Amino acid sequence: VLTPEANLVTAFIDVQRNALYWLVAGWDTSHFTGWVLDYGVWPKQNTHYYTLRNLDITLSKLYPRMGQDARIRKGLFDLIDMLSTASYSTPASKVAGAE
């Protein structure tokens, strides 16, 4: 849930060889303040604690018959699809997830 002051939502993706780390933030652009709304890794992991070295599911495992560039591209498309369909609400309205 966003605070009522938030008027912008953005998403960030950190591309790694075996995973895509992501973060969604809400912003109050008139006061230059922001809040972390959600974050995670793609592919989604089965545990709450993980590092890049010990990921259970990697892009290679999720997309086994693709080369590295194709895996990253497919992972980006799938992650962007997930992020763009998310929505975050404020007490008074709905704000679309990665517009």
C-alpha positions as CSV (number, residue, x, y, z in Angstrom):
1,V,0.0,0.0,0.0
2,L,1.3,3.4,-1.0
3,T,1.1,6.5,1.2
4,P,-1.4,9.1,-0.1
5,E,1.5,11.4,-1.1
6,A,2.9,8.9,-3.6
7,N,2.2,10.0,-7.2
8,L,4.6,7.8,-9.2
9,V,5.6,4.2,-9.2
10,T,8.8,2.9,-10.8
11,A,10.6,-0.4,-11.1
12,F,14.3,-1.2,-11.4
13,I,16.0,-4.3,-12.6
14,D,19.6,-5.3,-11.9
15,V,20.7,-7.8,-14.6
16,Q,23.0,-10.6,-13.5
17,R,24.2,-13.7,-15.4
18,N,21.9,-16.1,-13.5
19,A,19.2,-13.9,-12.1
20,L,17.4,-10.6,-12.3
21,Y,17.1,-8.6,-9.1
22,W,14.2,-6.1,-9.0
23,L,12.7,-3.4,-6.9
24,V,9.5,-1.4,-7.1
25,A,9.4,2.1,-5.5
26,G,6.7,4.7,-4.9
27,W,7.6,8.4,-5.0
28,D,6.3,11.7,-3.9
29,T,7.8,13.8,-6.7
30,S,6.8,17.1,-5.1
31,H,8.9,16.4,-1.9
32,F,11.6,14.1,-3.4
33,T,10.8,11.2,-1.1
34,G,10.3,7.6,-1.9
35,W,9.4,4.2,-0.4
36,V,10.3,0.6,-1.3
37,L,7.1,-1.2,-2.2
38,D,8.4,-4.6,-3.2
39,Y,11.6,-6.3,-4.2
40,G,12.8,-9.8,-5.2
41,V,14.7,-11.9,-7.7
42,W,13.6,-13.5,-11.0
43,P,13.3,-16.4,-11.1
44,K,11.4,-16.5,-7.9
45,Q,13.2,-18.6,-5.3
46,N,11.8,-21.3,-2.9
47,T,13.6,-19.8,0.1
48,H,13.5,-16.4,1.9
49,Y,17.3,-16.1,2.1
50,Y,19.5,-16.5,-0.9
51,T,22.6,-15.0,-2.5
52,L,23.6,-15.0,-6.1
53,R,25.9,-17.9,-5.4
54,N,23.3,-20.2,-3.9
55,L,20.2,-19.6,-6.0
56,D,17.9,-22.7,-6.2
57,I,16.5,-21.6,-9.5
58,T,18.6,-19.7,-12.1
59,L,17.8,-18.4,-15.5
60,S,19.7,-21.4,-16.9
61,K,17.4,-23.8,-15.1
62,L,14.3,-21.9,-16.0
63,Y,15.2,-21.5,-19.6
64,P,17.5,-24.6,-20.2
65,R,17.5,-24.7,-24.0
66,M,18.6,-21.0,-24.6
67,G,21.9,-19.3,-24.8
68,Q,22.9,-16.8,-22.2
69,D,21.7,-13.7,-24.1
70,A,18.4,-15.3,-25.0
71,R,17.9,-16.4,-21.3
72,I,18.4,-12.9,-20.0
73,R,16.1,-11.5,-22.7
74,K,13.4,-14.0,-21.9
75,G,13.8,-13.4,-18.2
76,L,13.5,-9.6,-18.7
77,F,10.3,-10.0,-20.8
78,D,8.8,-12.4,-18.2
79,L,9.8,-10.2,-15.3
80,I,8.6,-7.0,-17.0
81,D,5.3,-8.7,-17.7
82,M,4.9,-9.6,-14.0
83,L,5.9,-6.1,-12.8
84,S,3.6,-4.3,-15.3
85,T,0.5,-6.2,-14.2
86,A,1.1,-5.5,-10.5
87,S,-0.9,-2.8,-8.8
88,Y,-0.3,-0.8,-5.6
89,S,-3.2,0.9,-3.8
90,T,-3.4,4.1,-1.8
91,P,-6.2,4.7,0.7
92,A,-8.1,6.7,-1.9
93,S,-7.1,5.2,-5.3
94,K,-5.3,2.6,-7.3
95,V,-1.9,3.4,-8.9
96,A,-0.7,1.1,-11.7
97,G,2.4,-1.0,-11.0
98,A,5.3,-0.1,-13.4
99,E,4.0,2.7,-15.5
